[in-house]
Amino acid sequence: MGKFFKGCLTVFVAFIALGVIVALFTGGGEDDVASDT
């Protein structure tokens, strides 16, 4: 059970990290477009 929980926690943290990276890249693009309009 401990290995299963550790594996799920690792996947969960990986998805959060991926979401943060995507948000940083897409958020920067939206700011540039908003300043132009």
PDB file of N, H, CA, C and O in Angstrom:
ATOM      1  N   MET A   1       0.831  -1.200   0.000  1.00  0.00           N
ATOM      2  CA  MET A   1       0.000   0.000   0.000  1.00  0.00           C
ATOM      3  C   MET A   1       0.869   1.255   0.000  1.00  0.00           C
ATOM      4  O   MET A   1       0.510   2.252  -0.628  1.00  0.00           O
ATOM      5  N   GLY A   2       2.001   1.222   0.691  1.00  0.00           N
ATOM      6  H   GLY A   2       2.293   0.413   1.201  1.00  0.00           H
ATOM      7  CA  GLY A   2       2.881   2.387   0.752  1.00  0.00           C
ATOM      8  C   GLY A   2       3.473   2.734  -0.600  1.00  0.00           C
ATOM      9  O   GLY A   2       3.589   3.908  -0.954  1.00  0.00           O
ATOM     10  N   LYS A   3       3.853   1.692  -1.368  1.00  0.00           N
ATOM     11  H   LYS A   3       3.758   0.739  -1.080  1.00  0.00           H
ATOM     12  CA  LYS A   3       4.408   1.942  -2.700  1.00  0.00           C
ATOM     13  C   LYS A   3       3.358   2.531  -3.619  1.00  0.00           C
ATOM     14  O   LYS A   3       3.656   3.417  -4.419  1.00  0.00           O
ATOM     15  N   PHE A   4       2.121   2.042  -3.509  1.00  0.00           N
ATOM     16  H   PHE A   4       1.878   1.322  -2.859  1.00  0.00           H
ATOM     17  CA  PHE A   4       1.032   2.556  -4.344  1.00  0.00           C
ATOM     18  C   PHE A   4       0.786   4.030  -4.050  1.00  0.00           C
ATOM     19  O   PHE A   4       0.617   4.833  -4.967  1.00  0.00           O
ATOM     20  N   PHE A   5       0.766   4.381  -2.762  1.00  0.00           N
ATOM     21  H   PHE A   5       0.903   3.728  -2.017  1.00  0.00           H
ATOM     22  CA  PHE A   5       0.529   5.775  -2.366  1.00  0.00           C
ATOM     23  C   PHE A   5       1.660   6.665  -2.852  1.00  0.00           C
ATOM     24  O   PHE A   5       1.418   7.773  -3.331  1.00  0.00           O
ATOM     25  N   LYS A   6       2.902   6.186  -2.731  1.00  0.00           N
ATOM     26  H   LYS A   6       3.098   5.286  -2.342  1.00  0.00           H
ATOM     27  CA  LYS A   6       4.055   6.965  -3.177  1.00  0.00           C
ATOM     28  C   LYS A   6       4.018   7.169  -4.693  1.00  0.00           C
ATOM     29  O   LYS A   6       4.365   8.242  -5.184  1.00  0.00           O
ATOM     30  N   GLY A   7       3.599   6.144  -5.429  1.00  0.00           N
ATOM     31  H   GLY A   7       3.316   5.272  -5.030  1.00  0.00           H
ATOM     32  CA  GLY A   7       3.495   6.255  -6.882  1.00  0.00           C
ATOM     33  C   GLY A   7       2.427   7.251  -7.296  1.00  0.00           C
ATOM     34  O   GLY A   7       2.637   8.048  -8.211  1.00  0.00           O
ATOM     35  N   CYS A   8       1.291   7.211  -6.632  1.00  0.00           N
ATOM     36  H   CYS A   8       1.120   6.564  -5.889  1.00  0.00           H
ATOM     37  CA  CYS A   8       0.213   8.157  -6.940  1.00  0.00           C
ATOM     38  C   CYS A   8       0.641   9.578  -6.598  1.00  0.00           C
ATOM     39  O   CYS A   8       0.334  10.513  -7.337  1.00  0.00           O
ATOM     40  N   LEU A   9       1.341   9.746  -5.494  1.00  0.00           N
ATOM     41  H   LEU A   9       1.591   8.986  -4.893  1.00  0.00           H
ATOM     42  CA  LEU A   9       1.810  11.067  -5.100  1.00  0.00           C
ATOM     43  C   LEU A   9       2.798  11.613  -6.124  1.00  0.00           C
ATOM     44  O   LEU A   9       2.766  12.801  -6.443  1.00  0.00           O
ATOM     45  N   THR A  10       3.666  10.763  -6.635  1.00  0.00           N
ATOM     46  H   THR A  10       3.692   9.798  -6.375  1.00  0.00           H
ATOM     47  CA  THR A  10       4.630  11.186  -7.647  1.00  0.00           C
ATOM     48  C   THR A  10       3.928  11.630  -8.922  1.00  0.00           C
ATOM     49  O   THR A  10       4.293  12.650  -9.506  1.00  0.00           O
ATOM     50  N   VAL A  11       2.926  10.877  -9.361  1.00  0.00           N
ATOM     51  H   VAL A  11       2.629  10.048  -8.887  1.00  0.00           H
ATOM     52  CA  VAL A  11       2.165  11.240 -10.561  1.00  0.00           C
ATOM     53  C   VAL A  11       1.419  12.545 -10.328  1.00  0.00           C
ATOM     54  O   VAL A  11       1.374  13.397 -11.215  1.00  0.00           O
ATOM     55  N   PHE A  12       0.836  12.712  -9.151  1.00  0.00           N
ATOM     56  H   PHE A  12       0.873  12.020  -8.430  1.00  0.00           H
ATOM     57  CA  PHE A  12       0.090  13.923  -8.819  1.00  0.00           C
ATOM     58  C   PHE A  12       1.004  15.150  -8.865  1.00  0.00           C
ATOM     59  O   PHE A  12       0.636  16.174  -9.441  1.00  0.00           O
ATOM     60  N   VAL A  13       2.190  15.052  -8.264  1.00  0.00           N
ATOM     61  H   VAL A  13       2.489  14.220  -7.796  1.00  0.00           H
ATOM     62  CA  VAL A  13       3.142  16.162  -8.261  1.00  0.00           C
ATOM     63  C   VAL A  13       3.615  16.453  -9.684  1.00  0.00           C
ATOM     64  O   VAL A  13       3.797  17.615 -10.046  1.00  0.00           O
ATOM     65  N   ALA A  14       3.816  15.415 -10.492  1.00  0.00           N
ATOM     66  H   ALA A  14       3.669  14.471 -10.198  1.00  0.00           H
ATOM     67  CA  ALA A  14       4.247  15.610 -11.882  1.00  0.00           C
ATOM     68  C   ALA A  14       3.186  16.373 -12.673  1.00  0.00           C
ATOM     69  O   ALA A  14       3.527  17.261 -13.455  1.00  0.00           O
ATOM     70  N   PHE A  15       1.911  16.046 -12.485  1.00  0.00           N
ATOM     71  H   PHE A  15       1.634  15.325 -11.850  1.00  0.00           H
ATOM     72  CA  PHE A  15       0.845  16.760 -13.186  1.00  0.00           C
ATOM     73  C   PHE A  15       0.770  18.220 -12.741  1.00  0.00           C
ATOM     74  O   PHE A  15       0.540  19.105 -13.565  1.00  0.00           O
ATOM     75  N   ILE A  16       0.960  18.477 -11.454  1.00  0.00           N
ATOM     76  H   ILE A  16       1.147  17.758 -10.785  1.00  0.00           H
ATOM     77  CA  ILE A  16       0.944  19.854 -10.965  1.00  0.00           C
ATOM     78  C   ILE A  16       2.097  20.643 -11.580  1.00  0.00           C
ATOM     79  O   ILE A  16       1.908  21.772 -12.032  1.00  0.00           O
ATOM     80  N   ALA A  17       3.298  20.046 -11.596  1.00  0.00           N
ATOM     81  H   ALA A  17       3.452  19.129 -11.228  1.00  0.00           H
ATOM     82  CA  ALA A  17       4.459  20.719 -12.179  1.00  0.00           C
ATOM     83  C   ALA A  17       4.217  21.003 -13.661  1.00  0.00           C
ATOM     84  O   ALA A  17       4.536  22.092 -14.137  1.00  0.00           O
ATOM     85  N   LEU A  18       3.667  20.054 -14.383  1.00  0.00           N
ATOM     86  H   LEU A  18       3.408  19.169 -13.996  1.00  0.00           H
ATOM     87  CA  LEU A  18       3.377  20.250 -15.805  1.00  0.00           C
ATOM     88  C   LEU A  18       2.349  21.371 -15.990  1.00  0.00           C
ATOM     89  O   LEU A  18       2.487  22.196 -16.894  1.00  0.00           O
ATOM     90  N   GLY A  19       1.342  21.402 -15.154  1.00  0.00           N
ATOM     91  H   GLY A  19       1.230  20.732 -14.420  1.00  0.00           H
ATOM     92  CA  GLY A  19       0.327  22.456 -15.228  1.00  0.00           C
ATOM     93  C   GLY A  19       0.911  23.827 -14.972  1.00  0.00           C
ATOM     94  O   GLY A  19       0.538  24.792 -15.639  1.00  0.00           O
ATOM     95  N   VAL A  20       1.826  23.933 -14.011  1.00  0.00           N
ATOM     96  H   VAL A  20       2.129  23.149 -13.468  1.00  0.00           H
ATOM     97  CA  VAL A  20       2.470  25.216 -13.708  1.00  0.00           C
ATOM     98  C   VAL A  20       3.307  25.677 -14.894  1.00  0.00           C
ATOM     99  O   VAL A  20       3.281  26.854 -15.252  1.00  0.00           O
ATOM    100  N   ILE A  21       4.049  24.757 -15.505  1.00  0.00           N
ATOM    101  H   ILE A  21       4.070  23.801 -15.214  1.00  0.00           H
ATOM    102  CA  ILE A  21       4.890  25.115 -16.654  1.00  0.00           C
ATOM    103  C   ILE A  21       4.021  25.592 -17.814  1.00  0.00           C
ATOM    104  O   ILE A  21       4.334  26.602 -18.445  1.00  0.00           O
ATOM    105  N   VAL A  22       2.944  24.885 -18.099  1.00  0.00           N
ATOM    106  H   VAL A  22       2.690  24.064 -17.586  1.00  0.00           H
ATOM    107  CA  VAL A  22       2.043  25.278 -19.184  1.00  0.00           C
ATOM    108  C   VAL A  22       1.405  26.633 -18.884  1.00  0.00           C
ATOM    109  O   VAL A  22       1.271  27.470 -19.776  1.00  0.00           O
ATOM    110  N   ALA A  23       1.015  26.847 -17.637  1.00  0.00           N
ATOM    111  H   ALA A  23       1.124  26.167 -16.912  1.00  0.00           H
ATOM    112  CA  ALA A  23       0.400  28.117 -17.254  1.00  0.00           C
ATOM    113  C   ALA A  23       1.380  29.277 -17.427  1.00  0.00           C
ATOM    114  O   ALA A  23       0.986  30.364 -17.850  1.00  0.00           O
ATOM    115  N   LEU A  24       2.639  29.054 -17.106  1.00  0.00           N
ATOM    116  H   LEU A  24       2.959  28.171 -16.763  1.00  0.00           H
ATOM    117  CA  LEU A  24       3.640  30.113 -17.268  1.00  0.00           C
ATOM    118  C   LEU A  24       3.809  30.479 -18.743  1.00  0.00           C
ATOM    119  O   LEU A  24       3.848  31.661 -19.086  1.00  0.00           O
ATOM    120  N   PHE A  25       3.908  29.479 -19.613  1.00  0.00           N
ATOM    121  H   PHE A  25       3.875  28.519 -19.335  1.00  0.00           H
ATOM    122  CA  PHE A  25       4.099  29.752 -21.039  1.00  0.00           C
ATOM    123  C   PHE A  25       2.857  30.397 -21.653  1.00  0.00           C
ATOM    124  O   PHE A  25       2.978  31.376 -22.388  1.00  0.00           O
ATOM    125  N   THR A  26       1.680  29.872 -21.369  1.00  0.00           N
ATOM    126  H   THR A  26       1.582  29.077 -20.771  1.00  0.00           H
ATOM    127  CA  THR A  26       0.460  30.418 -21.967  1.00  0.00           C
ATOM    128  C   THR A  26       0.084  31.753 -21.328  1.00  0.00           C
ATOM    129  O   THR A  26      -0.451  32.631 -22.005  1.00  0.00           O
ATOM    130  N   GLY A  27       0.355  31.915 -20.048  1.00  0.00           N
ATOM    131  H   GLY A  27       0.790  31.202 -19.498  1.00  0.00           H
ATOM    132  CA  GLY A  27       0.034  33.173 -19.365  1.00  0.00           C
ATOM    133  C   GLY A  27       0.851  34.331 -19.924  1.00  0.00           C
ATOM    134  O   GLY A  27       0.333  35.438 -20.074  1.00  0.00           O
ATOM    135  N   GLY A  28       2.117  34.089 -20.231  1.00  0.00           N
ATOM    136  H   GLY A  28       2.538  33.190 -20.110  1.00  0.00           H
ATOM    137  CA  GLY A  28       2.973  35.144 -20.783  1.00  0.00           C
ATOM    138  C   GLY A  28       2.475  35.592 -22.141  1.00  0.00           C
ATOM    139  O   GLY A  28       2.502  36.787 -22.438  1.00  0.00           O
ATOM    140  N   GLY A  29       2.021  34.668 -22.974  1.00  0.00           N
ATOM    141  H   GLY A  29       1.999  33.698 -22.732  1.00  0.00           H
ATOM    142  CA  GLY A  29       1.502  35.007 -24.285  1.00  0.00           C
ATOM    143  C   GLY A  29       0.244  35.848 -24.189  1.00  0.00           C
ATOM    144  O   GLY A  29       0.066  36.790 -24.962  1.00  0.00           O
ATOM    145  N   GLU A  30      -0.633  35.517 -23.246  1.00  0.00           N
ATOM    146  H   GLU A  30      -0.488  34.752 -22.618  1.00  0.00           H
ATOM    147  CA  GLU A  30      -1.859  36.273 -23.091  1.00  0.00           C
ATOM    148  C   GLU A  30      -1.597  37.699 -22.623  1.00  0.00           C
ATOM    149  O   GLU A  30      -2.298  38.623 -23.035  1.00  0.00           O
ATOM    150  N   ASP A  31      -0.602  37.887 -21.774  1.00  0.00           N
ATOM    151  H   ASP A  31      -0.032  37.137 -21.439  1.00  0.00           H
ATOM    152  CA  ASP A  31      -0.268  39.223 -21.305  1.00  0.00           C
ATOM    153  C   ASP A  31       0.219  40.102 -22.459  1.00  0.00           C
ATOM    154  O   ASP A  31      -0.135  41.278 -22.535  1.00  0.00           O
ATOM    155  N   ASP A  32       1.028  39.536 -23.356  1.00  0.00           N
ATOM    156  H   ASP A  32       1.315  38.581 -23.295  1.00  0.00           H
ATOM    157  CA  ASP A  32       1.515  40.304 -24.500  1.00  0.00           C
ATOM    158  C   ASP A  32       0.366  40.710 -25.424  1.00  0.00           C
ATOM    159  O   ASP A  32       0.327  41.842 -25.906  1.00  0.00           O
ATOM    160  N   VAL A  33      -0.558  39.801 -25.667  1.00  0.00           N
ATOM    161  H   VAL A  33      -0.526  38.882 -25.275  1.00  0.00           H
ATOM    162  CA  VAL A  33      -1.697  40.107 -26.537  1.00  0.00           C
ATOM    163  C   VAL A  33      -2.579  41.174 -25.890  1.00  0.00           C
ATOM    164  O   VAL A  33      -3.056  42.081 -26.572  1.00  0.00           O
ATOM    165  N   ALA A  34      -2.796  41.071 -24.593  1.00  0.00           N
ATOM    166  H   ALA A  34      -2.409  40.334 -24.039  1.00  0.00           H
ATOM    167  CA  ALA A  34      -3.658  42.025 -23.901  1.00  0.00           C
ATOM    168  C   ALA A  34      -3.054  43.430 -23.934  1.00  0.00           C
ATOM    169  O   ALA A  34      -3.796  44.406 -24.035  1.00  0.00           O
ATOM    170  N   SER A  35      -1.739  43.555 -23.852  1.00  0.00           N
ATOM    171  H   SER A  35      -1.136  42.761 -23.770  1.00  0.00           H
ATOM    172  CA  SER A  35      -1.112  44.877 -23.852  1.00  0.00           C
ATOM    173  C   SER A  35      -1.174  45.521 -25.216  1.00  0.00           C
ATOM    174  O   SER A  35      -1.152  46.748 -25.317  1.00  0.00           O
ATOM    175  N   ASP A  36      -1.253  44.702 -26.298  1.00  0.00           N
ATOM    176  H   ASP A  36      -1.271  43.706 -26.215  1.00  0.00           H
ATOM    177  CA  ASP A  36      -1.310  45.240 -27.653  1.00  0.00           C
ATOM    178  C   ASP A  36      -2.694  45.798 -27.976  1.00  0.00           C
ATOM    179  O   ASP A  36      -2.814  46.728 -28.773  1.00  0.00           O
ATOM    180  N   THR A  37      -3.721  45.249 -27.373  1.00  0.00           N
ATOM    181  H   THR A  37      -3.623  44.493 -26.725  1.00  0.00           H
ATOM    182  CA  THR A  37      -5.062  45.671 -27.737  1.00  0.00           C
ATOM    183  C   THR A  37      -5.562  46.854 -26.991  1.00  0.00           C
ATOM    184  O   THR A  37      -6.688  47.297 -27.220  1.00  0.00           O
TER     185      THR A  37
END
